[in-house]
Amino acid sequence: MSSKVAPLLVFGWGNPGRGDDALGPLLVEQLASHAQALPAGRLECLTDFQLQVEHALDLVGRERVLFVDAAIGLQTPFAVSTVVPAPVAGFTTHALAPEALLQVYRDLERAEPPPCALLAIRAQRFELGEAPGEQALTDLALALAWAMEWARLPEEIPA
């Protein structure tokens, strides 16, 4: 028995128990709560602590993918970039960069991955046991608005 895969995937990762590192999963959870505004079955939302080799299979059958993570050093609330397959030095099967995950997809499927973007949300605090900071939550709200637009768009990934 096979089920149809949602054409859009939003995948956020980070540690909810480490301050601003929770931004990726928080955005995905909030986006999922707004998903009723989208056509049924159009969007799938996934979270994890980190990207791993097995996540390449989550990309199969997608039209577009949005990766979401916290990022240090951003001067703006969030940044969006296109992600393309690339082998990464020091490759392991534990904790991959999005580019390495797309390379795994390419190697497994012997095909190009779907168009992918990375939504990086400005982060500053990663203390164990801390909640996300006030600035991070403000930036998260702006990133969520952008992600909602991304999920509504039928073709291109806005940058």
PyMOL CGO cylinders between C-alpha atoms (Angstrom):
from pymol import cmd
from pymol.cgo import CYLINDER

trace = [
    CYLINDER, 0.00, 0.00, 0.00, 1.51, 3.33, -1.01, 0.3, 1, 1, 1, 1, 1, 1,
    CYLINDER, 1.51, 3.33, -1.01, 0.34, 6.78, -0.14, 0.3, 1, 1, 1, 1, 1, 1,
    CYLINDER, 0.34, 6.78, -0.14, 0.85, 9.94, -2.12, 0.3, 1, 1, 1, 1, 1, 1,
    CYLINDER, 0.85, 9.94, -2.12, 3.72, 12.12, -0.93, 0.3, 1, 1, 1, 1, 1, 1,
    CYLINDER, 3.72, 12.12, -0.93, 2.97, 15.78, -0.25, 0.3, 1, 1, 1, 1, 1, 1,
    CYLINDER, 2.97, 15.78, -0.25, 4.61, 17.90, -2.96, 0.3, 1, 1, 1, 1, 1, 1,
    CYLINDER, 4.61, 17.90, -2.96, 6.06, 20.37, -0.44, 0.3, 1, 1, 1, 1, 1, 1,
    CYLINDER, 6.06, 20.37, -0.44, 8.30, 19.39, 2.46, 0.3, 1, 1, 1, 1, 1, 1,
    CYLINDER, 8.30, 19.39, 2.46, 9.45, 21.71, 5.23, 0.3, 1, 1, 1, 1, 1, 1,
    CYLINDER, 9.45, 21.71, 5.23, 12.16, 20.14, 7.35, 0.3, 1, 1, 1, 1, 1, 1,
    CYLINDER, 12.16, 20.14, 7.35, 13.48, 21.91, 10.43, 0.3, 1, 1, 1, 1, 1, 1,
    CYLINDER, 13.48, 21.91, 10.43, 16.17, 20.70, 12.74, 0.3, 1, 1, 1, 1, 1, 1,
    CYLINDER, 16.17, 20.70, 12.74, 17.72, 21.73, 16.03, 0.3, 1, 1, 1, 1, 1, 1,
    CYLINDER, 17.72, 21.73, 16.03, 17.70, 20.97, 19.72, 0.3, 1, 1, 1, 1, 1, 1,
    CYLINDER, 17.70, 20.97, 19.72, 14.61, 22.34, 21.50, 0.3, 1, 1, 1, 1, 1, 1,
    CYLINDER, 14.61, 22.34, 21.50, 16.54, 22.28, 24.78, 0.3, 1, 1, 1, 1, 1, 1,
    CYLINDER, 16.54, 22.28, 24.78, 19.34, 24.59, 23.64, 0.3, 1, 1, 1, 1, 1, 1,
    CYLINDER, 19.34, 24.59, 23.64, 17.96, 28.12, 23.41, 0.3, 1, 1, 1, 1, 1, 1,
    CYLINDER, 17.96, 28.12, 23.41, 17.80, 29.52, 19.87, 0.3, 1, 1, 1, 1, 1, 1,
    CYLINDER, 17.80, 29.52, 19.87, 18.75, 26.13, 18.40, 0.3, 1, 1, 1, 1, 1, 1,
    CYLINDER, 18.75, 26.13, 18.40, 15.02, 25.37, 18.73, 0.3, 1, 1, 1, 1, 1, 1,
    CYLINDER, 15.02, 25.37, 18.73, 14.15, 27.84, 15.93, 0.3, 1, 1, 1, 1, 1, 1,
    CYLINDER, 14.15, 27.84, 15.93, 14.04, 25.25, 13.12, 0.3, 1, 1, 1, 1, 1, 1,
    CYLINDER, 14.04, 25.25, 13.12, 11.62, 22.88, 14.88, 0.3, 1, 1, 1, 1, 1, 1,
    CYLINDER, 11.62, 22.88, 14.88, 9.59, 25.82, 16.23, 0.3, 1, 1, 1, 1, 1, 1,
    CYLINDER, 9.59, 25.82, 16.23, 9.06, 27.26, 12.76, 0.3, 1, 1, 1, 1, 1, 1,
    CYLINDER, 9.06, 27.26, 12.76, 8.00, 23.87, 11.41, 0.3, 1, 1, 1, 1, 1, 1,
    CYLINDER, 8.00, 23.87, 11.41, 5.55, 23.35, 14.30, 0.3, 1, 1, 1, 1, 1, 1,
    CYLINDER, 5.55, 23.35, 14.30, 4.04, 26.80, 13.79, 0.3, 1, 1, 1, 1, 1, 1,
    CYLINDER, 4.04, 26.80, 13.79, 3.83, 26.32, 10.03, 0.3, 1, 1, 1, 1, 1, 1,
    CYLINDER, 3.83, 26.32, 10.03, 2.08, 22.99, 10.56, 0.3, 1, 1, 1, 1, 1, 1,
    CYLINDER, 2.08, 22.99, 10.56, -0.49, 24.70, 12.78, 0.3, 1, 1, 1, 1, 1, 1,
    CYLINDER, -0.49, 24.70, 12.78, -1.25, 27.11, 9.91, 0.3, 1, 1, 1, 1, 1, 1,
    CYLINDER, -1.25, 27.11, 9.91, -1.36, 24.32, 7.30, 0.3, 1, 1, 1, 1, 1, 1,
    CYLINDER, -1.36, 24.32, 7.30, -5.15, 24.26, 7.28, 0.3, 1, 1, 1, 1, 1, 1,
    CYLINDER, -5.15, 24.26, 7.28, -4.93, 27.39, 5.11, 0.3, 1, 1, 1, 1, 1, 1,
    CYLINDER, -4.93, 27.39, 5.11, -3.27, 25.26, 2.40, 0.3, 1, 1, 1, 1, 1, 1,
    CYLINDER, -3.27, 25.26, 2.40, -4.89, 22.63, 0.21, 0.3, 1, 1, 1, 1, 1, 1,
    CYLINDER, -4.89, 22.63, 0.21, -5.08, 19.26, 1.99, 0.3, 1, 1, 1, 1, 1, 1,
    CYLINDER, -5.08, 19.26, 1.99, -2.07, 17.02, 1.41, 0.3, 1, 1, 1, 1, 1, 1,
    CYLINDER, -2.07, 17.02, 1.41, 0.05, 19.80, -0.12, 0.3, 1, 1, 1, 1, 1, 1,
    CYLINDER, 0.05, 19.80, -0.12, 2.53, 20.25, 2.76, 0.3, 1, 1, 1, 1, 1, 1,
    CYLINDER, 2.53, 20.25, 2.76, 4.40, 17.84, 5.00, 0.3, 1, 1, 1, 1, 1, 1,
    CYLINDER, 4.40, 17.84, 5.00, 6.32, 19.11, 8.02, 0.3, 1, 1, 1, 1, 1, 1,
    CYLINDER, 6.32, 19.11, 8.02, 9.20, 17.19, 9.62, 0.3, 1, 1, 1, 1, 1, 1,
    CYLINDER, 9.20, 17.19, 9.62, 11.59, 17.92, 12.47, 0.3, 1, 1, 1, 1, 1, 1,
    CYLINDER, 11.59, 17.92, 12.47, 14.62, 16.23, 13.95, 0.3, 1, 1, 1, 1, 1, 1,
    CYLINDER, 14.62, 16.23, 13.95, 17.68, 17.09, 16.02, 0.3, 1, 1, 1, 1, 1, 1,
    CYLINDER, 17.68, 17.09, 16.02, 19.91, 16.98, 12.92, 0.3, 1, 1, 1, 1, 1, 1,
    CYLINDER, 19.91, 16.98, 12.92, 19.99, 15.93, 9.28, 0.3, 1, 1, 1, 1, 1, 1,
    CYLINDER, 19.99, 15.93, 9.28, 21.02, 12.32, 8.72, 0.3, 1, 1, 1, 1, 1, 1,
    CYLINDER, 21.02, 12.32, 8.72, 21.58, 10.07, 5.70, 0.3, 1, 1, 1, 1, 1, 1,
    CYLINDER, 21.58, 10.07, 5.70, 18.13, 8.51, 6.10, 0.3, 1, 1, 1, 1, 1, 1,
    CYLINDER, 18.13, 8.51, 6.10, 16.48, 11.89, 5.52, 0.3, 1, 1, 1, 1, 1, 1,
    CYLINDER, 16.48, 11.89, 5.52, 17.45, 11.68, 1.84, 0.3, 1, 1, 1, 1, 1, 1,
    CYLINDER, 17.45, 11.68, 1.84, 14.47, 9.34, 1.45, 0.3, 1, 1, 1, 1, 1, 1,
    CYLINDER, 14.47, 9.34, 1.45, 12.14, 12.08, 2.74, 0.3, 1, 1, 1, 1, 1, 1,
    CYLINDER, 12.14, 12.08, 2.74, 12.95, 14.08, -0.42, 0.3, 1, 1, 1, 1, 1, 1,
    CYLINDER, 12.95, 14.08, -0.42, 11.68, 11.42, -2.83, 0.3, 1, 1, 1, 1, 1, 1,
    CYLINDER, 11.68, 11.42, -2.83, 8.66, 12.56, -4.85, 0.3, 1, 1, 1, 1, 1, 1,
    CYLINDER, 8.66, 12.56, -4.85, 8.73, 16.20, -3.69, 0.3, 1, 1, 1, 1, 1, 1,
    CYLINDER, 8.73, 16.20, -3.69, 8.25, 19.26, -5.88, 0.3, 1, 1, 1, 1, 1, 1,
    CYLINDER, 8.25, 19.26, -5.88, 10.12, 21.57, -3.48, 0.3, 1, 1, 1, 1, 1, 1,
    CYLINDER, 10.12, 21.57, -3.48, 11.84, 21.35, -0.12, 0.3, 1, 1, 1, 1, 1, 1,
    CYLINDER, 11.84, 21.35, -0.12, 12.50, 24.02, 2.48, 0.3, 1, 1, 1, 1, 1, 1,
    CYLINDER, 12.50, 24.02, 2.48, 15.14, 23.30, 5.11, 0.3, 1, 1, 1, 1, 1, 1,
    CYLINDER, 15.14, 23.30, 5.11, 14.98, 25.42, 8.29, 0.3, 1, 1, 1, 1, 1, 1,
    CYLINDER, 14.98, 25.42, 8.29, 17.74, 25.92, 10.86, 0.3, 1, 1, 1, 1, 1, 1,
    CYLINDER, 17.74, 25.92, 10.86, 19.08, 28.43, 13.35, 0.3, 1, 1, 1, 1, 1, 1,
    CYLINDER, 19.08, 28.43, 13.35, 22.17, 30.34, 12.16, 0.3, 1, 1, 1, 1, 1, 1,
    CYLINDER, 22.17, 30.34, 12.16, 24.86, 32.32, 13.96, 0.3, 1, 1, 1, 1, 1, 1,
    CYLINDER, 24.86, 32.32, 13.96, 26.24, 35.50, 12.43, 0.3, 1, 1, 1, 1, 1, 1,
    CYLINDER, 26.24, 35.50, 12.43, 23.26, 36.70, 10.40, 0.3, 1, 1, 1, 1, 1, 1,
    CYLINDER, 23.26, 36.70, 10.40, 22.82, 40.47, 10.24, 0.3, 1, 1, 1, 1, 1, 1,
    CYLINDER, 22.82, 40.47, 10.24, 19.17, 40.12, 9.22, 0.3, 1, 1, 1, 1, 1, 1,
    CYLINDER, 19.17, 40.12, 9.22, 16.32, 38.24, 10.95, 0.3, 1, 1, 1, 1, 1, 1,
    CYLINDER, 16.32, 38.24, 10.95, 16.59, 35.42, 8.42, 0.3, 1, 1, 1, 1, 1, 1,
    CYLINDER, 16.59, 35.42, 8.42, 18.29, 34.54, 5.15, 0.3, 1, 1, 1, 1, 1, 1,
    CYLINDER, 18.29, 34.54, 5.15, 17.23, 32.28, 2.30, 0.3, 1, 1, 1, 1, 1, 1,
    CYLINDER, 17.23, 32.28, 2.30, 19.63, 30.48, 0.00, 0.3, 1, 1, 1, 1, 1, 1,
    CYLINDER, 19.63, 30.48, 0.00, 19.38, 27.82, -2.68, 0.3, 1, 1, 1, 1, 1, 1,
    CYLINDER, 19.38, 27.82, -2.68, 20.81, 24.45, -1.68, 0.3, 1, 1, 1, 1, 1, 1,
    CYLINDER, 20.81, 24.45, -1.68, 22.54, 22.28, -4.28, 0.3, 1, 1, 1, 1, 1, 1,
    CYLINDER, 22.54, 22.28, -4.28, 24.15, 18.85, -3.92, 0.3, 1, 1, 1, 1, 1, 1,
    CYLINDER, 24.15, 18.85, -3.92, 27.79, 18.87, -2.86, 0.3, 1, 1, 1, 1, 1, 1,
    CYLINDER, 27.79, 18.87, -2.86, 30.05, 16.36, -1.22, 0.3, 1, 1, 1, 1, 1, 1,
    CYLINDER, 30.05, 16.36, -1.22, 31.22, 17.67, 2.11, 0.3, 1, 1, 1, 1, 1, 1,
    CYLINDER, 31.22, 17.67, 2.11, 34.71, 17.10, 3.53, 0.3, 1, 1, 1, 1, 1, 1,
    CYLINDER, 34.71, 17.10, 3.53, 34.58, 15.01, 6.67, 0.3, 1, 1, 1, 1, 1, 1,
    CYLINDER, 34.58, 15.01, 6.67, 31.37, 13.26, 5.58, 0.3, 1, 1, 1, 1, 1, 1,
    CYLINDER, 31.37, 13.26, 5.58, 29.87, 10.98, 8.20, 0.3, 1, 1, 1, 1, 1, 1,
    CYLINDER, 29.87, 10.98, 8.20, 26.53, 9.24, 8.49, 0.3, 1, 1, 1, 1, 1, 1,
    CYLINDER, 26.53, 9.24, 8.49, 25.71, 11.41, 11.51, 0.3, 1, 1, 1, 1, 1, 1,
    CYLINDER, 25.71, 11.41, 11.51, 24.79, 15.12, 11.23, 0.3, 1, 1, 1, 1, 1, 1,
    CYLINDER, 24.79, 15.12, 11.23, 24.86, 16.23, 7.60, 0.3, 1, 1, 1, 1, 1, 1,
    CYLINDER, 24.86, 16.23, 7.60, 24.78, 19.64, 5.96, 0.3, 1, 1, 1, 1, 1, 1,
    CYLINDER, 24.78, 19.64, 5.96, 21.83, 20.13, 3.57, 0.3, 1, 1, 1, 1, 1, 1,
    CYLINDER, 21.83, 20.13, 3.57, 24.23, 20.07, 0.60, 0.3, 1, 1, 1, 1, 1, 1,
    CYLINDER, 24.23, 20.07, 0.60, 25.58, 16.68, 1.69, 0.3, 1, 1, 1, 1, 1, 1,
    CYLINDER, 25.58, 16.68, 1.69, 22.04, 15.35, 2.17, 0.3, 1, 1, 1, 1, 1, 1,
    CYLINDER, 22.04, 15.35, 2.17, 21.21, 16.35, -1.41, 0.3, 1, 1, 1, 1, 1, 1,
    CYLINDER, 21.21, 16.35, -1.41, 24.36, 14.57, -2.58, 0.3, 1, 1, 1, 1, 1, 1,
    CYLINDER, 24.36, 14.57, -2.58, 23.20, 11.42, -0.77, 0.3, 1, 1, 1, 1, 1, 1,
    CYLINDER, 23.20, 11.42, -0.77, 19.83, 11.77, -2.53, 0.3, 1, 1, 1, 1, 1, 1,
    CYLINDER, 19.83, 11.77, -2.53, 21.58, 12.14, -5.90, 0.3, 1, 1, 1, 1, 1, 1,
    CYLINDER, 21.58, 12.14, -5.90, 23.73, 9.08, -5.25, 0.3, 1, 1, 1, 1, 1, 1,
    CYLINDER, 23.73, 9.08, -5.25, 20.82, 6.93, -4.03, 0.3, 1, 1, 1, 1, 1, 1,
    CYLINDER, 20.82, 6.93, -4.03, 18.22, 7.95, -6.57, 0.3, 1, 1, 1, 1, 1, 1,
    CYLINDER, 18.22, 7.95, -6.57, 20.60, 8.53, -9.50, 0.3, 1, 1, 1, 1, 1, 1,
    CYLINDER, 20.60, 8.53, -9.50, 18.58, 11.68, -10.18, 0.3, 1, 1, 1, 1, 1, 1,
    CYLINDER, 18.58, 11.68, -10.18, 18.66, 15.34, -9.27, 0.3, 1, 1, 1, 1, 1, 1,
    CYLINDER, 18.66, 15.34, -9.27, 16.91, 16.27, -6.04, 0.3, 1, 1, 1, 1, 1, 1,
    CYLINDER, 16.91, 16.27, -6.04, 13.90, 18.57, -6.04, 0.3, 1, 1, 1, 1, 1, 1,
    CYLINDER, 13.90, 18.57, -6.04, 14.56, 22.32, -5.80, 0.3, 1, 1, 1, 1, 1, 1,
    CYLINDER, 14.56, 22.32, -5.80, 15.64, 23.06, -2.24, 0.3, 1, 1, 1, 1, 1, 1,
    CYLINDER, 15.64, 23.06, -2.24, 16.17, 26.19, -0.17, 0.3, 1, 1, 1, 1, 1, 1,
    CYLINDER, 16.17, 26.19, -0.17, 17.59, 26.82, 3.27, 0.3, 1, 1, 1, 1, 1, 1,
    CYLINDER, 17.59, 26.82, 3.27, 15.79, 29.26, 5.55, 0.3, 1, 1, 1, 1, 1, 1,
    CYLINDER, 15.79, 29.26, 5.55, 18.35, 30.28, 8.18, 0.3, 1, 1, 1, 1, 1, 1,
    CYLINDER, 18.35, 30.28, 8.18, 16.97, 32.15, 11.18, 0.3, 1, 1, 1, 1, 1, 1,
    CYLINDER, 16.97, 32.15, 11.18, 19.23, 34.49, 13.17, 0.3, 1, 1, 1, 1, 1, 1,
    CYLINDER, 19.23, 34.49, 13.17, 20.30, 32.89, 16.46, 0.3, 1, 1, 1, 1, 1, 1,
    CYLINDER, 20.30, 32.89, 16.46, 22.53, 34.01, 19.30, 0.3, 1, 1, 1, 1, 1, 1,
    CYLINDER, 22.53, 34.01, 19.30, 21.93, 31.84, 22.37, 0.3, 1, 1, 1, 1, 1, 1,
    CYLINDER, 21.93, 31.84, 22.37, 22.49, 28.08, 22.57, 0.3, 1, 1, 1, 1, 1, 1,
    CYLINDER, 22.49, 28.08, 22.57, 22.69, 27.47, 26.30, 0.3, 1, 1, 1, 1, 1, 1,
    CYLINDER, 22.69, 27.47, 26.30, 21.53, 24.08, 27.51, 0.3, 1, 1, 1, 1, 1, 1,
    CYLINDER, 21.53, 24.08, 27.51, 18.12, 24.31, 29.20, 0.3, 1, 1, 1, 1, 1, 1,
    CYLINDER, 18.12, 24.31, 29.20, 17.41, 27.86, 27.98, 0.3, 1, 1, 1, 1, 1, 1,
    CYLINDER, 17.41, 27.86, 27.98, 14.36, 28.93, 26.01, 0.3, 1, 1, 1, 1, 1, 1,
    CYLINDER, 14.36, 28.93, 26.01, 14.80, 30.85, 22.74, 0.3, 1, 1, 1, 1, 1, 1,
    CYLINDER, 14.80, 30.85, 22.74, 15.61, 34.53, 23.31, 0.3, 1, 1, 1, 1, 1, 1,
    CYLINDER, 15.61, 34.53, 23.31, 13.19, 37.39, 22.71, 0.3, 1, 1, 1, 1, 1, 1,
    CYLINDER, 13.19, 37.39, 22.71, 15.06, 38.57, 19.59, 0.3, 1, 1, 1, 1, 1, 1,
    CYLINDER, 15.06, 38.57, 19.59, 15.08, 35.02, 18.21, 0.3, 1, 1, 1, 1, 1, 1,
    CYLINDER, 15.08, 35.02, 18.21, 11.31, 34.73, 18.66, 0.3, 1, 1, 1, 1, 1, 1,
    CYLINDER, 11.31, 34.73, 18.66, 10.79, 38.06, 16.88, 0.3, 1, 1, 1, 1, 1, 1,
    CYLINDER, 10.79, 38.06, 16.88, 12.98, 36.83, 14.00, 0.3, 1, 1, 1, 1, 1, 1,
    CYLINDER, 12.98, 36.83, 14.00, 11.11, 33.53, 14.01, 0.3, 1, 1, 1, 1, 1, 1,
    CYLINDER, 11.11, 33.53, 14.01, 7.80, 35.36, 13.42, 0.3, 1, 1, 1, 1, 1, 1,
    CYLINDER, 7.80, 35.36, 13.42, 9.27, 37.12, 10.37, 0.3, 1, 1, 1, 1, 1, 1,
    CYLINDER, 9.27, 37.12, 10.37, 10.69, 33.87, 9.02, 0.3, 1, 1, 1, 1, 1, 1,
    CYLINDER, 10.69, 33.87, 9.02, 7.35, 32.14, 9.54, 0.3, 1, 1, 1, 1, 1, 1,
    CYLINDER, 7.35, 32.14, 9.54, 5.60, 34.80, 7.43, 0.3, 1, 1, 1, 1, 1, 1,
    CYLINDER, 5.60, 34.80, 7.43, 8.13, 34.18, 4.64, 0.3, 1, 1, 1, 1, 1, 1,
    CYLINDER, 8.13, 34.18, 4.64, 7.69, 30.39, 4.92, 0.3, 1, 1, 1, 1, 1, 1,
    CYLINDER, 7.69, 30.39, 4.92, 3.91, 30.73, 4.65, 0.3, 1, 1, 1, 1, 1, 1,
    CYLINDER, 3.91, 30.73, 4.65, 4.37, 32.58, 1.38, 0.3, 1, 1, 1, 1, 1, 1,
    CYLINDER, 4.37, 32.58, 1.38, 6.83, 29.93, 0.18, 0.3, 1, 1, 1, 1, 1, 1,
    CYLINDER, 6.83, 29.93, 0.18, 4.24, 27.23, 0.89, 0.3, 1, 1, 1, 1, 1, 1,
    CYLINDER, 4.24, 27.23, 0.89, 1.58, 29.12, -1.09, 0.3, 1, 1, 1, 1, 1, 1,
    CYLINDER, 1.58, 29.12, -1.09, 3.71, 29.68, -4.19, 0.3, 1, 1, 1, 1, 1, 1,
    CYLINDER, 3.71, 29.68, -4.19, 3.13, 27.12, -6.94, 0.3, 1, 1, 1, 1, 1, 1,
    CYLINDER, 3.13, 27.12, -6.94, 6.53, 27.20, -8.67, 0.3, 1, 1, 1, 1, 1, 1,
    CYLINDER, 6.53, 27.20, -8.67, 9.61, 29.20, -7.79, 0.3, 1, 1, 1, 1, 1, 1,
    CYLINDER, 9.61, 29.20, -7.79, 11.43, 29.38, -4.49, 0.3, 1, 1, 1, 1, 1, 1,
    CYLINDER, 11.43, 29.38, -4.49, 11.62, 33.08, -3.56, 0.3, 1, 1, 1, 1, 1, 1,
    CYLINDER, 11.62, 33.08, -3.56, 15.03, 34.31, -2.48, 0.3, 1, 1, 1, 1, 1, 1,
]
cmd.load_cgo(trace, "trace")
